[in-house]
Amino acid sequence: MSHTKPLVEDFATDFDHADPQWVNNPYPIWEDLRTRCPVAHTDRYGGAWFPATHELVSRVAKDTENFTSRSVVMSNLRPTDEDLPAPIGIAPPITSDPPFHAIARRLVLPAFSPGVVNALEPQIRALCNSLLDDMGDAAVVNGGTQFAQYIPVGVIQQMLGFPLEDIEMFLQIVIDVLDSIDSTAEDRQATGDKNRAYFEKQIQDHIDNPRDDFTTYLLNAEIAGTKLELDHVIGTILLTLVAGIDTTWSAISSSLWHLAQNPDDLARLVNEPELIDVAVEEFLRFYAPVTMARLVAKDHDFNGCPMKKDDWVLLGFPAANRDPEVFEDADKFIIDRRENRHVAFGLGIHRCAGSNLARLELKVAIQEFIKRYPTFTLENPSEVTFSPGQVRGARNLPIRVK
């Protein structure tokens, strides 16, 4: 997604999460907003707000009366009467409001239980090592495009039971959803129709050839004795692809980006492997990738801000994770931080259902990468790029490994 809009001069009154300054280094911006606002506003995207403190992010995330999850990706477009209405939404349960949300979430939780997820560890390790093997003896590898992005892609591909040869399409679907914030309604409809046709083809294949995977599970699932509607199945598959790929990809690549610049942290992880679990939590806090959106459900005043129905609210979980009112030395990465109640996976009823899987993928990816390459550095820091929009992580990540 290239940025062709006017650059932001004051993020308090005209913020844009796709602005190059925000994309490249949002942390000073958020610190400024916390002390100066702490709720930023913009007329872009039809009107939007950005609460920058942990307290205010938490208030919005837990308030399902004044804020709806009908759409969670902020863009120039709002849901129309032709879109699936709340409480179901286009990608349940993340776009579902109460009371249906609890039903939709309960359906997917078994697939992400600790027992089910832990059983995936051998195949995740095998996938990581296969990707590392593919890099051969190269002195410079790309931690983003050769490694990080293909770990969640491979895991989700196997989980859904979709063809291995379609993994590049999965990445394109993620881009279609997250990077199309300035698309026209016509372009978005065309893209949505294309992706829906693909999902319908895969669903029909699963109907004809049932197997032990998440897609077949959804096809067999029932609500009050009735099978799920096709829109519900497609929406949950879409959610699994988008939420399961880009977020974990970003977390892995940002963690490698950090280690490539901080040799002391890298050495500690190599020499003290027992630190990995607390280190993973600090990576998630410090480089939390996901900012989620809500729509204002009705006109109301929030912290002195006159919010109007259908205004966007961007929930800055990464900003909340840097709030010094909650975290000691909030802007310092502490690899063995013991008290770490971060909100990288969200707050409230929409807290990430796949957090167990994301943690495992991040843990295994780091373990296998540093086992293969116990020392590494950035090849050229100026060539590193970060993804714009609501999921931020290192994309192009050239790393010198020898």
C-alpha positions as semicolon CSV with decimal commas, in nm:
position;residue;x (nm);y (nm);z (nm)
1;M;0,000;0,000;0,000
2;S;0,171;0,318;-0,117
3;H;0,097;0,645;0,062
4;T;-0,029;0,919;-0,171
5;K;-0,234;1,123;0,078
6;P;-0,117;1,448;0,240
7;L;0,139;1,384;0,512
8;V;0,030;1,437;0,870
9;E;0,153;1,752;1,044
10;D;-0,027;1,709;1,378
11;F;-0,126;1,359;1,483
12;A;-0,348;1,492;1,762
13;T;-0,590;1,653;1,517
14;D;-0,522;1,470;1,189
15;F;-0,379;1,125;1,263
16;D;-0,338;0,860;0,995
17;H;-0,213;0,511;1,079
18;A;-0,092;0,476;0,719
19;D;0,125;0,787;0,734
20;P;0,494;0,701;0,674
21;Q;0,600;0,856;1,005
22;W;0,349;0,638;1,194
23;V;0,444;0,328;0,996
24;N;0,819;0,368;1,042
25;N;0,823;0,464;1,410
26;P;0,489;0,516;1,585
27;Y;0,619;0,507;1,942
28;P;0,718;0,876;1,982
29;I;0,383;0,970;1,828
30;W;0,192;0,763;2,081
31;E;0,397;0,901;2,369
32;D;0,316;1,254;2,257
33;L;-0,055;1,173;2,225
34;R;-0,068;1,015;2,571
35;T;0,062;1,334;2,730
36;R;-0,111;1,586;2,502
37;C;-0,460;1,450;2,427
38;P;-0,498;1,160;2,517
39;V;-0,762;1,091;2,246
40;A;-0,655;1,193;1,897
41;H;-0,899;1,273;1,617
42;T;-0,893;1,284;1,239
43;D;-1,139;1,370;0,964
44;R;-0,972;1,109;0,745
45;Y;-1,157;0,783;0,683
46;G;-1,483;0,966;0,740
47;G;-1,392;1,056;1,097
48;A;-1,196;0,856;1,354
49;W;-1,059;0,862;1,708
50;F;-0,747;0,712;1,866
51;P;-0,733;0,666;2,246
52;A;-0,365;0,643;2,339
53;T;-0,366;0,530;2,704
54;H;-0,411;0,183;2,848
55;E;-0,711;0,299;3,053
56;L;-0,900;0,449;2,758
57;V;-0,820;0,161;2,521
58;S;-0,953;-0,077;2,786
59;R;-1,272;0,126;2,831
60;V;-1,354;0,116;2,461
61;A;-1,262;-0,252;2,420
62;K;-1,492;-0,355;2,705
63;D;-1,787;-0,131;2,612
64;T;-2,004;-0,325;2,368
65;E;-2,300;-0,093;2,417
66;N;-2,140;0,222;2,277
67;F;-1,896;0,056;2,037
68;T;-1,975;-0,213;1,782
69;S;-1,738;-0,464;1,623
70;R;-1,940;-0,484;1,303
71;S;-1,628;-0,377;1,115
72;V;-1,280;-0,402;1,266
73;V;-1,064;-0,272;0,979
74;M;-1,076;0,107;0,950
75;S;-1,114;0,234;0,596
76;N;-1,291;0,498;0,388
77;L;-1,596;0,272;0,369
78;R;-1,853;0,179;0,632
79;P;-2,069;-0,134;0,635
80;T;-2,384;-0,085;0,429
81;D;-2,732;-0,228;0,462
82;E;-2,628;-0,498;0,216
83;D;-2,347;-0,617;0,442
84;L;-2,405;-0,883;0,703
85;P;-2,543;-0,693;1,002
86;A;-2,440;-0,722;1,361
87;P;-2,456;-0,940;1,559
88;I;-2,306;-1,185;1,305
89;G;-2,089;-0,962;1,088
90;I;-1,865;-1,055;0,797
91;A;-1,604;-1,254;0,994
92;P;-1,755;-1,405;1,311
93;P;-1,675;-1,398;1,597
94;I;-1,446;-1,094;1,563
95;T;-1,718;-0,893;1,383
96;S;-1,997;-1,024;1,606
97;D;-2,163;-0,830;1,886
98;P;-2,336;-0,975;2,193
99;P;-2,526;-1,192;2,238
100;F;-2,432;-1,380;1,918
101;H;-2,062;-1,321;1,978
102;A;-2,051;-1,565;2,271
103;I;-2,208;-1,837;2,055
104;A;-1,973;-1,778;1,761
105;R;-1,665;-1,764;1,985
106;R;-1,763;-2,080;2,170
107;L;-1,770;-2,262;1,837
108;V;-1,407;-2,186;1,751
109;L;-1,243;-2,217;2,093
110;P;-1,199;-2,599;2,082
111;A;-0,978;-2,567;1,773
112;F;-0,741;-2,337;1,963
113;S;-0,736;-2,510;2,302
114;P;-0,395;-2,566;2,466
115;G;-0,411;-2,940;2,400
116;V;-0,487;-2,902;2,030
117;V;-0,229;-2,627;1,984
118;N;0,051;-2,803;2,174
119;A;0,007;-3,107;1,951
120;L;0,107;-2,885;1,656
121;E;0,454;-2,811;1,795
122;P;0,640;-3,088;1,604
123;Q;0,499;-2,978;1,269
124;I;0,573;-2,611;1,343
125;R;0,935;-2,700;1,425
126;A;0,959;-2,907;1,109
127;L;0,819;-2,618;0,905
128;C;1,068;-2,371;1,056
129;N;1,360;-2,601;0,985
130;S;1,242;-2,662;0,631
131;L;1,236;-2,287;0,569
132;L;1,582;-2,251;0,722
133;D;1,710;-2,538;0,506
134;D;1,575;-2,361;0,198
135;M;1,799;-2,063;0,276
136;G;2,101;-2,284;0,219
137;D;2,443;-2,141;0,294
138;A;2,355;-1,781;0,209
139;A;2,541;-1,519;0,407
140;V;2,239;-1,288;0,398
141;V;1,883;-1,414;0,440
142;N;1,551;-1,234;0,458
143;G;1,395;-1,293;0,797
144;G;1,065;-1,150;0,676
145;T;0,999;-1,281;0,327
146;Q;1,191;-1,609;0,351
147;F;1,106;-1,711;0,705
148;A;0,856;-1,522;0,921
149;Q;0,571;-1,491;0,672
150;Y;0,567;-1,858;0,573
151;I;0,540;-1,998;0,926
152;P;0,180;-1,887;0,996
153;V;0,091;-1,939;0,629
154;G;0,200;-2,303;0,653
155;V;0,028;-2,357;0,987
156;I;-0,304;-2,206;0,874
157;Q;-0,289;-2,391;0,541
158;Q;-0,268;-2,723;0,723
159;M;-0,525;-2,619;0,980
160;L;-0,785;-2,529;0,714
161;G;-0,695;-2,821;0,490
162;F;-0,646;-2,599;0,185
163;P;-0,403;-2,683;-0,099
164;L;-0,036;-2,619;-0,028
165;E;0,009;-2,464;-0,371
166;D;-0,235;-2,185;-0,274
167;I;-0,020;-2,031;-0,001
168;E;0,066;-1,724;-0,212
169;M;-0,307;-1,668;-0,253
170;F;-0,344;-1,670;0,126
171;L;-0,093;-1,386;0,149
172;Q;-0,283;-1,194;-0,118
173;I;-0,610;-1,237;0,072
174;V;-0,444;-1,089;0,381
175;I;-0,327;-0,793;0,173
176;D;-0,675;-0,758;0,021
177;V;-0,831;-0,722;0,365
178;L;-0,574;-0,514;0,553
179;D;-0,415;-0,297;0,285
180;S;-0,727;-0,185;0,098
181;I;-0,824;0,098;0,331
182;D;-0,848;0,346;0,043
183;S;-1,012;0,113;-0,210
184;T;-1,337;0,204;-0,381
185;A;-1,654;0,013;-0,301
186;E;-1,644;-0,138;-0,651
187;D;-1,286;-0,261;-0,615
188;R;-1,356;-0,403;-0,272
189;Q;-1,665;-0,584;-0,399
190;A;-1,471;-0,736;-0,689
191;T;-1,196;-0,854;-0,456
192;G;-1,449;-0,991;-0,209
193;D;-1,629;-1,181;-0,486
194;K;-1,300;-1,333;-0,605
195;N;-1,204;-1,448;-0,256
196;R;-1,552;-1,579;-0,184
197;A;-1,545;-1,791;-0,500
198;Y;-1,218;-1,945;-0,382
199;F;-1,359;-2,021;-0,037
200;E;-1,675;-2,174;-0,185
201;K;-1,460;-2,401;-0,402
202;Q;-1,261;-2,521;-0,100
203;I;-1,576;-2,569;0,107
204;Q;-1,736;-2,778;-0,166
205;D;-1,422;-2,993;-0,179
206;H;-1,453;-3,048;0,196
207;I;-1,821;-3,138;0,161
208;D;-1,729;-3,394;-0,104
209;N;-1,417;-3,513;0,078
210;P;-1,448;-3,457;0,455
211;R;-1,127;-3,472;0,657
212;D;-0,996;-3,390;1,002
213;D;-0,941;-3,015;0,975
214;F;-1,095;-2,686;1,083
215;T;-1,298;-2,640;0,764
216;T;-1,474;-2,974;0,806
217;Y;-1,522;-2,891;1,174
218;L;-1,705;-2,570;1,079
219;L;-1,920;-2,754;0,826
220;N;-2,027;-2,999;1,095
221;A;-2,079;-2,736;1,366
222;E;-2,430;-2,648;1,478
223;I;-2,607;-2,367;1,659
224;A;-2,923;-2,482;1,835
225;G;-2,933;-2,793;1,619
226;T;-2,887;-2,606;1,290
227;K;-2,575;-2,617;1,071
228;L;-2,390;-2,288;1,026
229;E;-2,495;-2,068;0,737
230;L;-2,249;-2,056;0,447
231;D;-2,176;-1,689;0,520
232;H;-2,078;-1,782;0,876
233;V;-1,843;-2,058;0,758
234;I;-1,680;-1,835;0,496
235;G;-1,647;-1,548;0,743
236;T;-1,476;-1,763;1,004
237;I;-1,237;-1,906;0,744
238;L;-1,156;-1,550;0,633
239;L;-1,092;-1,451;0,993
240;T;-0,867;-1,753;1,048
241;L;-0,660;-1,663;0,743
242;V;-0,621;-1,294;0,813
243;A;-0,591;-1,302;1,192
244;G;-0,382;-1,617;1,187
245;I;-0,126;-1,507;0,928
246;D;-0,041;-1,137;0,934
247;T;-0,036;-1,096;1,311
248;T;0,203;-1,385;1,379
249;W;0,415;-1,303;1,076
250;S;0,456;-0,950;1,212
251;A;0,537;-1,067;1,565
252;I;0,806;-1,309;1,443
253;S;0,970;-1,062;1,204
254;S;0,971;-0,778;1,458
255;S;1,130;-1,009;1,717
256;L;1,406;-1,102;1,472
257;W;1,450;-0,733;1,386
258;H;1,505;-0,663;1,756
259;L;1,752;-0,947;1,808
260;A;1,950;-0,845;1,500
261;Q;2,013;-0,506;1,663
262;N;2,054;-0,613;2,024
263;P;2,337;-0,867;2,053
264;D;2,314;-0,882;2,433
265;D;1,951;-0,997;2,417
266;L;2,038;-1,245;2,144
267;A;2,327;-1,385;2,348
268;R;2,108;-1,424;2,654
269;L;1,847;-1,620;2,459
270;V;2,115;-1,842;2,308
271;N;2,292;-1,904;2,640
272;E;1,983;-1,907;2,863
273;P;1,719;-2,094;2,663
274;E;1,495;-2,112;2,969
275;L;1,424;-1,740;2,915
276;I;1,226;-1,804;2,598
277;D;0,878;-1,797;2,753
278;V;0,921;-1,463;2,932
279;A;1,107;-1,326;2,630
280;V;0,813;-1,412;2,406
281;E;0,582;-1,212;2,633
282;E;0,816;-0,913;2,619
283;F;0,837;-0,934;2,239
284;L;0,458;-0,935;2,233
285;R;0,435;-0,636;2,465
286;F;0,708;-0,429;2,306
287;Y;0,626;-0,504;1,943
288;A;0,253;-0,581;1,967
289;P;0,146;-0,588;1,603
290;V;-0,231;-0,541;1,613
291;T;-0,440;-0,225;1,632
292;M;-0,811;-0,308;1,616
293;A;-1,102;-0,087;1,507
294;R;-1,453;-0,032;1,637
295;L;-1,744;0,175;1,510
296;V;-1,927;0,413;1,741
297;A;-2,271;0,259;1,792
298;K;-2,449;0,581;1,891
299;D;-2,373;0,945;1,956
300;H;-2,214;0,989;2,298
301;D;-1,944;1,173;2,486
302;F;-1,628;0,974;2,556
303;N;-1,365;1,132;2,779
304;G;-1,479;1,475;2,665
305;C;-1,485;1,376;2,296
306;P;-1,816;1,414;2,105
307;M;-1,820;1,080;1,925
308;K;-2,081;1,038;1,652
309;K;-2,250;0,721;1,530
310;D;-2,031;0,542;1,272
311;D;-1,714;0,726;1,368
312;W;-1,419;0,489;1,375
313;V;-1,228;0,424;1,695
314;L;-0,882;0,275;1,653
315;L;-0,786;0,064;1,954
316;G;-0,412;0,106;2,001
317;F;-0,320;-0,207;2,192
318;P;0,048;-0,149;2,102
319;A;0,023;0,204;2,245
320;A;-0,140;0,069;2,562
321;N;0,155;-0,168;2,600
322;R;0,391;0,131;2,619
323;D;0,187;0,321;2,881
324;P;0,418;0,413;3,173
325;E;0,117;0,426;3,406
326;V;0,089;0,048;3,369
327;F;0,437;-0,078;3,281
328;E;0,758;0,011;3,460
329;D;1,021;0,127;3,210
330;A;0,751;0,092;2,946
331;D;0,975;0,206;2,660
332;K;1,256;-0,030;2,758
333;F;1,275;-0,388;2,627
334;I;1,352;-0,611;2,926
335;I;1,405;-0,965;2,804
336;D;1,345;-1,120;3,147
337;R;1,055;-0,894;3,250
338;R;0,855;-1,103;3,498
339;E;0,543;-0,894;3,553
340;N;0,398;-0,845;3,208
341;R;0,022;-0,817;3,175
342;H;0,039;-0,688;2,819
343;V;-0,262;-0,652;2,592
344;A;-0,106;-0,763;2,263
345;F;-0,396;-1,005;2,219
346;G;-0,661;-0,746;2,296
347;L;-0,903;-0,685;2,580
348;G;-1,263;-0,770;2,653
349;I;-1,481;-1,024;2,477
350;H;-1,278;-1,005;2,155
351;R;-0,946;-1,104;2,310
352;C;-0,765;-1,319;2,050
353;A;-0,897;-1,675;2,048
354;G;-0,580;-1,793;1,876
355;S;-0,334;-1,656;2,133
356;N;-0,211;-2,004;2,229
357;L;-0,120;-2,076;1,869
358;A;0,043;-1,738;1,811
359;R;0,259;-1,775;2,121
360;L;0,372;-2,122;2,016
361;E;0,459;-2,015;1,662
362;L;0,656;-1,715;1,789
363;K;0,840;-1,925;2,047
364;V;0,934;-2,203;1,806
365;A;1,031;-1,962;1,529
366;I;1,274;-1,776;1,755
367;Q;1,415;-2,097;1,902
368;E;1,486;-2,255;1,566
369;F;1,623;-1,938;1,406
370;I;1,875;-1,869;1,685
371;K;1,968;-2,236;1,700
372;R;2,058;-2,219;1,330
373;Y;2,206;-1,869;1,352
374;P;2,333;-1,795;1,706
375;T;2,473;-1,460;1,591
376;F;2,326;-1,230;1,327
377;T;2,289;-0,862;1,247
378;L;2,090;-0,639;1,015
379;E;2,253;-0,634;0,673
380;N;2,131;-0,285;0,590
381;P;1,898;-0,112;0,838
382;S;1,783;0,136;0,573
383;E;1,637;-0,149;0,366
384;V;1,407;-0,270;0,644
385;T;1,042;-0,190;0,577
386;F;0,736;-0,213;0,799
387;S;0,380;-0,293;0,703
388;P;0,134;-0,003;0,710
389;G;-0,212;-0,006;0,857
390;Q;-0,351;-0,194;1,154
391;V;-0,101;-0,480;1,166
392;R;0,256;-0,354;1,195
393;G;0,565;-0,567;1,159
394;A;0,895;-0,587;0,974
395;R;0,841;-0,698;0,614
396;N;1,167;-0,671;0,422
397;L;1,426;-0,785;0,676
398;P;1,772;-0,857;0,533
399;I;1,982;-1,031;0,799
400;R;2,352;-1,117;0,780
401;V;2,401;-1,460;0,935
402;K;2,768;-1,516;0,852
